[in-house]
Amino acid sequence: MSVQNLSGVEAMLQQMRAVMRQAAGAEPAPDGPAPAGGFATELQRSIRRVSDAQNAAQAQAQAYQLGEPGVSLTDVMIDMQKANVAFQGMVQVRNKLVAAYQEIASMPV
């Protein structure tokens, strides 16, 4: 795995830990304005990140198939698995959103 991928993973872990601390009440929310756009914007960013991960994994797999130097099979497989896990997570989020919508839509008025 390349150093760039490791730094990205570390940054993601730090963000996840910060969110967990905020959710547990151990750390107050950062001062300042909330991110613009809210949930819809964050969902779009997440979808874009998943798409970027899939595109990068596909490009790396193609580079390996073409025999480009510096591209190892292990890096290709790890990146493809990361993209797959990200996609499966996004599918689960979609399923939860659809289930929540259906539950709200079936509530009596």
N, C-alpha and C positions, 0 to 999 in steps of 0.2 A: 504494500500500500504506500502511496506517495506521501510525502510530508505535507503537501497541500491538503490532501484528504484528511489526514490526522488533525490538522489545525481546524478544519471545518467540523469534524466530529467533536473536538474539544469545545468549540464555540457553542455548538448545539447542546452539549451536556451542561455547560454553564447556564445557558438560557433556561433549560428544563429545571435545573436546581433552583434558580431564582424564582421561577413560577411556582414551584412546589413550596418554597419558603413563604411566598406571598399568600398562597392558598391556605397554608397552615396558620397564617397570622403571625409568623415569626419576623416578618419584615414588612414594613408599611409599603404601600404602593409608591412608586417614584413620584416625586413632586413634578408638577408641570402638566401641560395639556395631555389629554388622552390621544392615542394615535388617531389620525384622521381616517374616517371611513368606517371604523368599527369592525363588526363581524364580517360583513360582506367583503371588505377590502382584505382582511386577513385570510379569508377563505380563498379569494382570488390569488393572493400571494402563495398560499400553500399549494394550490393547484399548479401554479407556475413552477414552484420548486420541484414538485413531483415530475412534471413534464420535462424540466431541465435535467433532472437526474436520469430519467429514462433516455433522453436524447444523448446525454454524455455517455451513458453505458453502451448505447447502441453504437455511437461513434468509436468508442474504445474497442468494442468487439469487432467492428469493421477494420479498424487499424490492425488488430491482432491477426485477422484473417488475411489481410494483405501483406503480413510479414514485416510490418514496420518495426525497427529496432526500439528497444526500451519499453515495449508493451508486453507485460507478462500475462500468462493465462490466469494466474491467481488474482491479479488486479482486476482483470476483466470479469471474472466470476464474482468477486466481492462487490464490485460496482453494480453488476446486474442484480445481485441479491438485494443490495441496498435499494435499488430502484423498484424491485418487486415488493419489498416490505413497505416502502413508502406508498406504492400504488394500492396495496391491500389495506393499509391504514386509511387511505383516502376513500376507498370503497366502503369501509366500515363507518366512517363519518357520514358518508352519503346515506347509508342505510339507516343510521340513527336519525338523521334529519328527516328522511322520508317517514319513518315511523312516528316521529314527533308531530310532523305535519298531519298525518292521518289521524292521530289521536286528538289533536286540536280540532280538526275538521269534523270529527264525529261527536264532539261535545254538544250537548243540547244548549240552545241559545236562551 
